Amino acid sequence: MPRLDYKNCRNCGRHESEVGVMSHTRLCPECGRGIFRDNLDALTTMSGPLALHWRERVAASVGAVLPARLDTHEQRR
């Protein structure tokens, strides 16, 4: 959904006169599609920091902690 009050992309900083209307997340169409593709690739291949974050959050939703994170989790206590 476009937002007419946003004037600059929060990712690349370009003005709406250069790239068009900003989305409700304040992204230009080009940056929005790029971020979407990066997230989709990461979740499809289950690699990278975005996929790790997703796995950690899903595990946390049922009260679990991933084994790779047990060391850092115990240190935070």
LOLUMLO-777088 format. One record per residue: y, x, z of N, C-alpha, C, CB in turn; residue number from 1. Coordinates in Angstrom, 3 decimals. Glycine has a CB too. Layout:
<rs>
[[Y; X; Z]; [Y; X; Z]; [Y; X; Z]; [Y; X; Z]; NUM]
...
</rs>
This chain:
<rs>
[[-1.173; 0.852; 0.000]; [0.000; 0.000; 0.000]; [1.237; 0.898; 0.000]; [-0.002; -0.969; 1.228]; 1]
[[2.111; 0.766; -0.973]; [3.291; 1.625; -1.046]; [4.327; 1.302; 0.031]; [3.926; 1.503; -2.411]; 2]
[[5.051; 2.324; 0.429]; [6.161; 2.165; 1.373]; [7.433; 2.628; 0.686]; [5.912; 2.968; 2.698]; 3]
[[8.398; 1.753; 0.542]; [9.627; 2.085; -0.170]; [10.613; 2.871; 0.692]; [10.284; 0.820; -0.668]; 4]
[[10.423; 2.870; 2.025]; [11.354; 3.591; 2.885]; [11.003; 5.075; 3.029]; [11.387; 2.944; 4.248]; 5]
[[9.800; 5.500; 2.639]; [9.442; 6.917; 2.675]; [9.971; 7.601; 1.435]; [7.914; 7.103; 2.785]; 6]
[[10.623; 8.744; 1.595]; [11.251; 9.410; 0.464]; [10.617; 10.760; 0.133]; [12.712; 9.597; 0.740]; 7]
[[9.973; 11.443; 1.094]; [9.369; 12.751; 0.857]; [7.906; 12.740; 1.273]; [10.133; 13.848; 1.615]; 8]
[[7.076; 13.421; 0.488]; [5.653; 13.533; 0.803]; [5.490; 14.432; 2.023]; [4.847; 14.093; -0.412]; 9]
[[4.669; 14.026; 2.977]; [4.472; 14.842; 4.176]; [3.600; 16.056; 3.908]; [3.857; 14.008; 5.278]; 10]
[[2.889; 16.077; 2.791]; [2.015; 17.197; 2.471]; [2.733; 18.246; 1.616]; [0.769; 16.696; 1.748]; 11]
[[3.320; 17.837; 0.510]; [3.943; 18.800; -0.406]; [5.462; 18.818; -0.306]; [3.542; 18.489; -1.826]; 12]
[[6.061; 17.797; 0.303]; [7.497; 17.760; 0.508]; [8.311; 17.304; -0.692]; [7.953; 19.086; 0.909]; 13]
[[7.648; 16.964; -1.795]; [8.402; 16.538; -2.977]; [9.015; 15.159; -2.764]; [7.496; 16.525; -4.216]; 14]
[[10.121; 14.924; -3.425]; [10.863; 13.671; -3.301]; [10.230; 12.599; -4.177]; [12.344; 13.872; -3.683]; 15]
[[10.440; 11.351; -3.792]; [9.850; 10.243; -4.539]; [10.355; 10.163; -5.971]; [10.132; 8.945; -3.835]; 16]
[[11.517; 10.701; -6.252]; [12.024; 10.693; -7.624]; [11.187; 11.592; -8.532]; [13.487; 11.142; -7.652]; 17]
[[10.510; 12.590; -7.953]; [9.639; 13.488; -8.725]; [8.232; 12.927; -8.906]; [9.559; 14.843; -8.043]; 18]
[[7.699; 12.299; -7.854]; [6.274; 11.947; -7.852]; [5.981; 10.450; -7.844]; [5.623; 12.562; -6.672]; 19]
[[6.945; 9.631; -7.547]; [6.712; 8.191; -7.483]; [6.710; 7.692; -6.049]; [5.395; 7.838; -8.155]; 20]
[[6.265; 6.473; -5.864]; [6.302; 5.810; -4.558]; [5.278; 6.437; -3.613]; [6.034; 4.295; -4.710]; 21]
[[5.680; 6.587; -2.354]; [4.796; 7.148; -1.327]; [3.867; 6.062; -0.777]; [5.625; 7.782; -0.176]; 22]
[[2.702; 6.485; -0.296]; [1.766; 5.550; 0.337]; [2.213; 5.268; 1.766]; [0.318; 6.116; 0.321]; 23]
[[1.510; 4.374; 2.456]; [1.857; 4.070; 3.849]; [1.583; 5.248; 4.768]; [1.083; 2.851; 4.332]; 24]
[[0.814; 6.230; 4.312]; [0.569; 7.448; 5.102]; [1.535; 8.560; 4.720]; [-0.875; 7.928; 4.914]; 25]
[[2.556; 8.226; 3.950]; [3.619; 9.131; 3.504]; [3.101; 10.257; 2.627]; [4.332; 9.713; 4.697]; 26]
[[2.163; 9.923; 1.758]; [1.640; 10.887; 0.797]; [2.003; 10.443; -0.611]; [0.107; 11.041; 0.944]; 27]
[[2.310; 11.434; -1.469]; [2.545; 11.112; -2.874]; [1.189; 10.812; -3.515]; [3.287; 12.289; -3.621]; 28]
[[1.173; 10.168; -4.665]; [-0.108; 9.825; -5.301]; [-0.999; 11.037; -5.553]; [0.145; 9.117; -6.609]; 29]
[[-0.414; 12.151; -5.940]; [-1.197; 13.353; -6.227]; [-1.846; 13.934; -4.964]; [-0.309; 14.408; -6.885]; 30]
[[-1.078; 14.060; -3.897]; [-1.631; 14.599; -2.642]; [-2.643; 13.639; -2.027]; [-0.503; 14.882; -1.634]; 31]
[[-2.371; 12.353; -2.109]; [-3.302; 11.355; -1.566]; [-4.662; 11.437; -2.236]; [-2.731; 9.951; -1.730]; 32]
[[-4.665; 11.530; -3.570]; [-5.937; 11.648; -4.291]; [-6.633; 12.971; -3.977]; [-5.706; 11.524; -5.802]; 33]
[[-5.859; 14.060; -3.852]; [-6.455; 15.363; -3.545]; [-7.108; 15.394; -2.173]; [-5.405; 16.446; -3.627]; 34]
[[-6.438; 14.855; -1.174]; [-6.993; 14.813; 0.184]; [-8.225; 13.919; 0.221]; [-5.937; 14.309; 1.195]; 35]
[[-8.164; 12.781; -0.474]; [-9.314; 11.889; -0.536]; [-10.519; 12.600; -1.149]; [-8.970; 10.629; -1.342]; 36]
[[-10.306; 13.312; -2.274]; [-11.407; 14.036; -2.924]; [-11.983; 15.116; -2.014]; [-10.927; 14.665; -4.235]; 37]
[[-11.120; 15.856; -1.311]; [-11.591; 16.895; -0.395]; [-12.439; 16.300; 0.725]; [-10.403; 17.662; 0.197]; 38]
[[-11.980; 15.196; 1.308]; [-12.743; 14.542; 2.373]; [-14.077; 14.009; 1.860]; [-11.928; 13.403; 2.984]; 39]
[[-14.060; 13.397; 0.688]; [-15.284; 12.855; 0.107]; [-16.288; 13.968; -0.186]; [-14.966; 12.077; -1.175]; 40]
[[-15.823; 15.083; -0.747]; [-16.705; 16.227; -1.017]; [-17.297; 16.781; 0.276]; [-15.938; 17.334; -1.759]; 41]
[[-16.475; 16.911; 1.305]; [-16.951; 17.457; 2.578]; [-18.007; 16.554; 3.205]; [-15.781; 17.647; 3.548]; 42]
[[-17.791; 15.245; 3.162]; [-18.757; 14.334; 3.758]; [-20.001; 14.168; 2.892]; [-18.116; 12.986; 3.997]; 43]
[[-19.861; 14.322; 1.586]; [-21.019; 14.224; 0.701]; [-21.936; 15.425; 0.885]; [-20.573; 14.116; -0.766]; 44]
[[-21.345; 16.613; 0.979]; [-22.139; 17.840; 1.136]; [-22.410; 18.165; 2.601]; [-21.425; 19.015; 0.476]; 45]
[[-21.749; 17.434; 3.518]; [-21.852; 17.676; 4.959]; [-21.587; 19.140; 5.295]; [-23.235; 17.264; 5.471]; 46]
[[-20.502; 19.657; 4.753]; [-20.107; 21.038; 5.033]; [-18.610; 21.076; 5.287]; [-20.493; 21.986; 3.860]; 47]
[[-18.184; 22.078; 6.007]; [-16.767; 22.259; 6.270]; [-16.322; 21.623; 7.572]; [-15.967; 21.699; 5.144]; 48]
[[-15.081; 21.884; 7.950]; [-14.578; 21.397; 9.232]; [-14.464; 19.874; 9.310]; [-13.237; 22.005; 9.503]; 49]
[[-14.190; 19.212; 8.208]; [-14.094; 17.745; 8.238]; [-15.443; 17.108; 8.524]; [-13.544; 17.218; 6.912]; 50]
[[-16.493; 17.635; 7.928]; [-17.828; 17.099; 8.174]; [-18.276; 17.398; 9.610]; [-18.836; 17.685; 7.164]; 51]
[[-17.942; 18.581; 10.115]; [-18.289; 18.915; 11.492]; [-17.569; 17.990; 12.466]; [-17.943; 20.380; 11.794]; 52]
[[-16.309; 17.720; 12.199]; [-15.551; 16.802; 13.047]; [-16.188; 15.414; 13.028]; [-14.079; 16.725; 12.585]; 53]
[[-16.577; 14.948; 11.847]; [-17.222; 13.644; 11.729]; [-18.514; 13.611; 12.538]; [-17.506; 13.314; 10.254]; 54]
[[-19.346; 14.664; 12.416]; [-20.612; 14.713; 13.159]; [-20.373; 14.713; 14.661]; [-21.419; 15.951; 12.762]; 55]
[[-19.381; 15.478; 15.115]; [-19.076; 15.521; 16.542]; [-18.622; 14.161; 17.059]; [-18.005; 16.566; 16.820]; 56]
[[-17.792; 13.463; 16.295]; [-17.279; 12.167; 16.726]; [-18.377; 11.114; 16.735]; [-16.136; 11.722; 15.823]; 57]
[[-19.278; 11.149; 15.755]; [-20.396; 10.203; 15.748]; [-21.307; 10.479; 16.947]; [-21.198; 10.301; 14.414]; 58]
[[-21.586; 11.739; 17.221]; [-22.413; 12.086; 18.384]; [-21.728; 11.651; 19.677]; [-22.696; 13.605; 18.416]; 59]
[[-20.425; 11.870; 19.769]; [-19.693; 11.495; 20.978]; [-19.668; 9.979; 21.178]; [-18.266; 12.033; 20.915]; 60]
[[-19.751; 9.228; 20.114]; [-19.706; 7.768; 20.241]; [-20.932; 7.219; 20.969]; [-19.597; 7.127; 18.862]; 61]
[[-22.014; 8.002; 21.014]; [-23.200; 7.576; 21.749]; [-23.442; 8.447; 22.975]; [-24.421; 7.607; 20.843]; 62]
[[-22.456; 9.264; 23.329]; [-22.529; 10.072; 24.536]; [-23.212; 11.413; 24.375]; [-23.220; 9.317; 25.573]; 63]
[[-23.447; 11.855; 23.172]; [-24.120; 13.133; 22.940]; [-23.112; 14.228; 22.611]; [-25.144; 13.001; 21.805]; 64]
[[-23.578; 15.478; 22.762]; [-22.793; 16.644; 22.364]; [-23.671; 17.462; 21.445]; [-22.307; 17.487; 23.606]; 65]
[[-23.125; 17.906; 20.318]; [-23.916; 18.711; 19.385]; [-24.292; 20.049; 20.004]; [-23.144; 18.933; 18.080]; 66]
[[-25.498; 20.550; 19.744]; [-25.946; 21.812; 20.342]; [-25.027; 22.994; 20.044]; [-27.329; 22.131; 19.859]; 67]
[[-24.439; 23.055; 18.878]; [-23.561; 24.169; 18.538]; [-22.308; 24.161; 19.394]; [-23.186; 24.120; 17.064]; 68]
[[-21.959; 23.034; 19.945]; [-20.748; 22.913; 20.746]; [-21.012; 22.916; 22.254]; [-20.026; 21.655; 20.369]; 69]
[[-22.233; 23.054; 22.695]; [-22.529; 23.014; 24.131]; [-21.828; 24.128; 24.884]; [-24.026; 23.104; 24.363]; 70]
[[-21.775; 25.321; 24.311]; [-21.136; 26.442; 24.989]; [-19.659; 26.157; 25.251]; [-21.289; 27.720; 24.161]; 71]
[[-18.930; 25.732; 24.247]; [-17.510; 25.478; 24.415]; [-17.273; 24.239; 25.268]; [-16.836; 25.320; 23.058]; 72]
[[-18.182; 23.250; 25.198]; [-18.046; 22.052; 26.013]; [-18.193; 22.400; 27.491]; [-19.086; 20.996; 25.602]; 73]
[[-19.163; 23.230; 27.831]; [-19.383; 23.609; 29.220]; [-18.235; 24.455; 29.752]; [-20.696; 24.366; 29.359]; 74]
[[-17.588; 25.267; 28.911]; [-16.503; 26.106; 29.341]; [-15.258; 25.284; 29.666]; [-16.194; 27.132; 28.281]; 75]
[[-15.093; 24.135; 29.014]; [-13.913; 23.302; 29.241]; [-13.958; 22.623; 30.608]; [-13.794; 22.249; 28.143]; 76]
[[-15.109; 22.471; 31.191]; [-15.221; 21.755; 32.470]; [-14.687; 22.529; 33.604]; [-16.623; 21.400; 32.756]; 77]
</rs>
